[in-house]
Amino acid sequence: MNHILIIGNVWPEPNSSAAGSRMLQLIQFFRSQKWRITFACAAVDSNHMYDIESLGVSRITIQLNHPSFDEFIKQLQPDIVMFDRFMTEEQFGWRVTNHCPQALKILNTEDLHSLRKTRQEIVKSGKEFQIQDLLQSDIAKREIASIYRSDISLMISDFEIRLLNKHIKIDNEQLFYLPFLFDPITSKTTENWPDYNLRNHFITIGNFRHEPNWDSVLYLKTTIWPLIRKQLPDVELHIYGAYPPPKATQLHNPKQGFHIKGWAKDATKVMKEARICLAPLRFGAGIKGKLAEAMCNGTPSITTTIGIEGMCSKESDWNGFVTDDPKKFAENALKLYKNQSIWQQAQQKGIEIINTRFQKEKFNQDLIDCICIIKENLQEHRSKNFIGAMLQHHTLKSTEYMSRWIEEKNK
């Protein structure tokens, strides 16, 4: 039985973010393989964190820049270590390499943070995104270095794999495509969906701490929702998301049909009750959890080209409409909301996307095969990654000395 140590950036919150859902899917996958799992994290406990111990997972609190982790990892001696996002690999990767050199190192990227951050800066500047903007950013250099230092990196979006292949020349042997993992939508599933006439209002959902979500809410408030509300004066927009700050709750305005609902205890329920999901995302990366969740609950959506990235290659195959123009966004929202036939066609497309692109059983088997092959041929696998070995050599010096300096300073 393999023993995997997951070093989390935060404690998993599947009801608060797509990243939390993704982590829970990975934990459940490792448990299905009968692996022993230890989840370690330096973050403080949160209100919505999942009880991972109920799944048989050992839960350990660790410290950043502290020698106690060295003793912890030496005693634990896991077979596999998975870093949750590149910042975690930066913090703990060199310590793992020092004390568990034969442990297989997996980087769970969640999404390309550098792509999301660069796009955010470009949107704020009013310019158009170019690939050179990404390649010149410091955060991209850090994230790509982390990918090279790892034995394998889990990529949630095939768009991001193509980007890394084409523009950074990262070999496919360093990357593993693993989208969201869903059970197929069957006729039994759809029997539990409310039909068109039983659904009302629009919905958008997403953690308010995630910048693309907050920008999307502001964009709806100032630009898109007034256009929709003018044509549908009795219809409401319900905005759900964990950790709404005061600046978000201040947007709550029932007279305008703009309702800030906060954290949804049961996201599935509120998604099923809505007729349409709105997601006017102007920047982001990875796969958008709110849109996957909408399809899993039979809710058509309207989004942008950023929104469908990594989920659908053709706009005409989308679970609704795709546009980056706010006026067309509002027009499509009206068309989809008022036309039952178009709405039902969109719902069917969502079923097809989930059942063809997110096949849980297929990807589960592919992942276990990949891990087993690399573990059995670890030295050969690493010998093909000279850049990773070079970065590992220098990182063990620079990152280690920086961390030790912080240790001394903290004393």
C-alpha positions in Angstrom: 0.0 0.0 0.0 1.4 3.4 -1.0 1.6 6.2 1.5 1.0 9.6 0.0 1.7 12.9 1.7 -0.4 15.8 0.4 0.9 19.2 1.4 -2.0 21.5 1.0 -1.9 25.2 0.4 -5.2 25.5 2.4 -7.5 23.0 4.0 -10.0 21.6 1.4 -13.3 23.5 1.1 -15.3 21.7 -1.6 -18.4 23.8 -1.0 -16.5 27.0 -1.3 -14.2 26.6 -4.4 -13.4 24.5 -7.4 -10.0 24.0 -6.0 -11.5 22.5 -2.9 -13.7 20.2 -5.0 -10.7 19.2 -7.0 -8.7 18.3 -3.9 -11.5 16.2 -2.5 -11.8 14.3 -5.8 -8.1 13.5 -5.6 -8.3 12.4 -2.0 -11.2 10.1 -2.9 -9.3 8.7 -5.8 -6.3 7.9 -3.6 -8.6 6.3 -1.0 -10.2 4.1 -3.7 -6.7 2.7 -4.4 -6.4 1.8 -0.7 -3.5 4.2 -0.2 -2.6 5.6 3.2 -3.1 9.4 3.1 -1.5 12.1 5.3 -2.7 15.7 4.6 -0.4 18.4 6.0 -1.1 22.1 5.8 0.3 25.3 7.4 -3.0 27.2 7.0 -5.3 28.0 9.9 -8.6 26.1 10.2 -11.5 27.6 8.3 -15.2 27.7 8.8 -16.1 25.6 5.7 -13.2 23.1 5.7 -14.1 19.5 4.9 -13.7 16.8 7.6 -11.1 14.8 5.8 -10.5 12.7 8.8 -13.9 11.1 8.2 -12.4 9.7 5.0 -9.6 8.0 6.9 -7.1 10.7 6.2 -4.5 11.7 8.8 -4.6 15.5 9.3 -1.4 17.2 10.4 -0.7 20.9 11.0 2.8 22.0 9.9 4.8 25.2 10.0 6.4 27.3 7.2 10.1 27.9 7.4 10.6 25.7 10.4 12.9 22.8 11.0 10.1 20.8 12.6 9.0 19.8 9.1 12.4 18.1 8.6 11.8 15.8 11.5 8.2 15.2 10.4 9.1 14.1 6.9 12.1 12.0 8.0 9.8 10.0 10.3 6.9 9.8 7.8 8.9 8.7 4.8 6.1 8.7 2.3 6.3 7.0 -1.1 4.6 9.9 -2.9 4.4 13.6 -2.1 1.9 15.8 -3.8 2.3 19.6 -3.6 -1.0 21.6 -3.8 0.1 24.4 -6.1 3.5 25.7 -7.0 3.9 27.9 -3.9 3.8 24.8 -1.7 6.4 23.1 -3.8 8.6 26.2 -3.4 8.2 26.1 0.4 8.6 22.4 1.0 10.0 20.8 -2.1 13.7 21.2 -1.2 13.0 19.7 2.3 11.3 16.7 0.7 14.2 16.2 -1.7 16.7 16.4 1.2 15.0 13.8 3.4 12.9 11.7 1.0 14.9 11.7 -2.3 13.2 8.6 -3.6 9.6 9.9 -3.1 7.7 10.5 -6.3 6.9 14.3 -6.4 3.6 15.3 -7.9 2.6 19.0 -8.5 -1.1 19.6 -8.5 -1.3 22.9 -10.4 -5.1 23.5 -10.0 -4.6 26.0 -12.9 -1.7 28.0 -14.2 -1.6 30.8 -11.6 0.8 32.8 -13.8 -1.7 32.7 -16.7 -4.5 33.9 -14.5 -2.5 36.6 -12.8 -1.0 37.9 -16.1 -4.5 38.0 -17.7 -5.8 39.9 -14.6 -3.1 42.6 -15.0 -3.8 42.9 -18.7 -7.5 43.4 -18.2 -6.8 46.1 -15.6 -4.5 47.9 -18.0 -7.0 47.8 -20.8 -4.7 46.1 -23.2 -5.1 42.8 -25.1 -3.3 39.7 -23.8 -0.3 38.5 -25.7 1.7 35.3 -24.9 4.8 37.5 -24.3 3.1 39.1 -21.4 3.0 35.6 -19.7 6.6 34.6 -20.7 8.0 37.9 -19.3 6.3 37.6 -15.9 8.2 36.7 -12.8 5.4 34.4 -11.5 5.5 32.4 -14.7 9.2 31.8 -14.2 8.6 30.6 -10.7 5.6 28.3 -11.7 7.4 26.8 -14.6 10.5 26.1 -12.5 8.2 24.2 -10.0 6.8 22.1 -12.9 10.3 21.2 -14.0 11.4 20.3 -10.4 8.4 17.9 -10.0 8.3 14.4 -11.4 4.9 14.9 -12.9 2.4 17.8 -12.9 -1.4 17.4 -12.9 -2.9 19.8 -15.4 -6.7 20.4 -15.3 -6.9 22.1 -18.7 -5.7 20.7 -22.0 -5.5 24.3 -23.2 -2.8 24.9 -20.7 -0.9 21.7 -21.7 -0.9 23.0 -25.3 0.4 26.4 -24.1 3.3 24.8 -22.2 4.1 22.5 -25.1 4.2 25.2 -27.7 5.6 28.2 -26.0 7.8 26.8 -23.2 8.7 23.4 -24.8 7.8 21.4 -21.7 7.8 17.7 -22.7 4.5 15.7 -22.3 6.3 13.3 -20.0 6.3 16.0 -17.4 2.6 16.8 -17.7 -0.5 14.7 -17.0 -4.0 15.8 -18.2 -6.5 15.3 -15.4 -9.7 17.4 -15.7 -12.5 17.4 -13.1 -13.6 13.8 -12.4 -17.4 13.3 -12.6 -19.7 10.3 -12.6 -21.6 10.2 -15.9 -25.0 11.9 -16.2 -27.6 9.2 -16.8 -31.4 9.2 -17.3 -31.6 8.5 -13.6 -29.6 11.7 -12.9 -31.8 13.8 -15.1 -35.0 12.5 -13.5 -34.0 14.5 -10.4 -33.6 17.8 -12.2 -36.4 20.3 -12.1 -37.6 21.1 -15.6 -37.6 24.5 -17.3 -40.9 25.7 -15.9 -39.9 24.9 -12.3 -36.8 26.9 -12.4 -36.6 30.7 -11.9 -34.0 33.5 -11.9 -30.3 33.7 -12.7 -27.4 32.5 -10.6 -23.7 33.1 -10.4 -21.5 31.4 -7.8 -17.9 31.5 -6.7 -15.5 32.2 -3.9 -15.3 36.0 -3.4 -11.6 35.6 -2.5 -10.9 34.4 -6.1 -10.3 37.6 -8.1 -11.9 36.4 -11.4 -15.1 35.8 -9.5 -15.1 39.2 -7.8 -14.4 41.0 -11.1 -17.3 39.0 -12.7 -19.7 40.2 -10.0 -18.7 43.8 -10.5 -19.0 43.4 -14.2 -22.6 42.0 -13.8 -23.5 44.8 -11.4 -22.3 47.7 -13.4 -22.7 46.6 -17.0 -24.6 43.4 -17.8 -27.4 43.0 -15.2 -29.0 46.4 -15.8 -29.4 45.4 -19.5 -31.1 42.1 -18.5 -33.2 43.6 -15.7 -34.6 46.2 -18.0 -36.2 43.5 -20.2 -37.0 41.1 -17.3 -38.1 43.4 -14.4 -39.4 40.6 -12.2 -36.4 38.3 -12.5 -33.6 38.2 -10.0 -29.9 37.5 -10.0 -28.7 35.4 -7.0 -25.0 35.6 -6.2 -23.5 32.9 -4.0 -20.0 32.6 -2.8 -17.9 32.0 0.3 -16.3 34.8 2.2 -18.1 37.9 0.8 -16.3 41.0 1.9 -18.2 44.2 3.0 -17.6 45.7 -0.5 -19.6 42.7 -1.9 -22.4 42.7 0.6 -22.8 46.5 -0.1 -23.9 45.6 -3.6 -27.0 43.8 -2.4 -30.0 45.6 -3.8 -33.4 43.8 -3.9 -35.0 46.7 -5.8 -32.6 46.0 -8.7 -33.1 42.2 -8.3 -29.4 42.0 -7.4 -29.1 39.6 -4.4 -25.8 38.8 -2.6 -26.6 35.5 -0.9 -23.2 34.6 0.5 -22.0 31.0 1.1 -24.3 28.3 -0.2 -24.5 25.4 2.2 -25.9 23.2 -0.7 -24.5 24.5 -4.0 -26.2 21.7 -5.9 -29.6 22.7 -4.6 -29.4 26.4 -5.5 -27.9 25.6 -8.9 -30.8 23.2 -9.7 -33.3 25.8 -8.7 -31.9 28.4 -11.1 -32.8 28.6 -14.8 -29.5 30.0 -16.0 -26.0 30.5 -14.7 -24.2 33.7 -15.6 -20.4 33.8 -15.7 -19.0 36.8 -17.5 -15.3 36.0 -16.7 -12.9 38.5 -18.1 -9.7 36.6 -16.9 -8.9 33.3 -15.3 -7.3 29.9 -16.0 -7.9 26.2 -15.6 -11.5 24.9 -15.7 -14.3 26.9 -14.2 -16.0 25.0 -11.4 -19.2 27.0 -11.5 -19.7 26.1 -15.1 -19.0 22.4 -14.6 -21.3 22.4 -11.6 -24.0 24.1 -13.7 -23.8 21.3 -16.3 -23.8 18.6 -13.7 -27.2 20.0 -12.5 -28.8 20.6 -15.8 -28.4 24.4 -15.7 -27.5 26.1 -19.0 -25.0 29.0 -18.8 -23.8 32.1 -20.6 -20.1 32.8 -20.4 -17.0 34.2 -22.2 -14.3 32.6 -24.3 -12.2 32.5 -21.0 -15.1 30.6 -19.4 -15.2 27.7 -21.8 -11.4 27.3 -22.1 -10.4 23.7 -21.4 -14.0 22.6 -21.4 -15.3 23.0 -24.9 -13.4 23.6 -28.2 -16.3 24.9 -30.2 -18.6 27.8 -29.0 -21.5 26.2 -30.9 -21.2 23.0 -28.7 -21.5 25.0 -25.4 -24.1 24.5 -22.8 -25.7 27.9 -23.7 -24.0 30.9 -25.3 -20.5 32.3 -25.4 -19.6 35.9 -26.0 -17.2 38.6 -24.8 -19.5 41.5 -25.7 -21.7 42.7 -22.8 -24.6 43.7 -25.0 -24.7 40.3 -26.7 -24.2 38.6 -23.3 -27.4 40.3 -22.1 -29.3 39.5 -25.4 -28.3 35.8 -25.1 -29.4 35.7 -21.5 -32.8 37.0 -22.5 -33.1 34.5 -25.4 -32.1 31.5 -23.3 -34.2 32.5 -20.3 -37.4 33.0 -22.4 -37.1 30.2 -25.0 -37.8 26.7 -23.5 -36.7 24.9 -26.7 -33.3 26.6 -26.9 -32.9 26.1 -23.1 -33.5 22.3 -23.4 -31.0 22.1 -26.3 -28.4 23.9 -24.2 -29.0 21.5 -21.3 -28.5 18.5 -23.6 -25.1 19.9 -24.8 -24.1 20.2 -21.2 -24.8 16.5 -20.6 -22.6 15.7 -23.7 -19.7 17.8 -22.4 -19.7 16.1 -19.0 -20.1 12.6 -20.4 -17.3 13.0 -23.0 -14.7 15.2 -21.4 -14.8 14.4 -17.7 -15.0 10.6 -17.6 -14.1 9.7 -14.1 -13.3 6.0 -14.6 -11.1 6.6 -17.6 -9.0 9.3 -16.0 -8.7 7.4 -12.7 -7.2 4.4 -14.5 -4.9 6.6 -16.6 -3.6 8.3 -13.5 -2.8 5.2 -11.5 -1.0 3.7 -14.6 1.0 6.9 -14.9 2.0 7.0 -11.3 3.0 3.3 -11.2 5.1 3.6 -14.4 7.0 6.6 -13.1 7.5 5.1 -9.7 8.9 1.9 -11.1 11.3 3.9 -13.4 11.9 6.9 -11.3 15.7 7.4 -12.0 15.2 6.9 -15.7 12.3 9.4 -15.7 14.4 12.0 -13.9 17.4 11.4 -16.1 15.3 12.7 -19.0 14.6 16.0 -17.2 18.0 17.8 -17.1 16.4 21.2 -16.7 14.5 19.9 -13.6 17.7 18.5 -12.1 19.6 21.8 -12.8 16.8 23.8 -11.2 16.6 21.4 -8.3 20.4 21.8 -7.7 20.2 25.6 -7.5 16.9 25.6 -5.6 18.3 23.4 -2.9 20.9 26.2 -2.4 18.9 29.4 -2.8 15.5 28.4 -1.4 17.1 26.4 1.5 19.3 29.3 2.5 16.4 31.8 2.3 14.3 29.5 4.4 17.0 29.0 7.0 17.5 32.8 7.1 13.8 33.2 7.9 14.1 30.5 10.6 16.9 32.4 12.3 15.1 35.7 12.0 11.9 34.1 13.5 14.0 33.0 16.5 
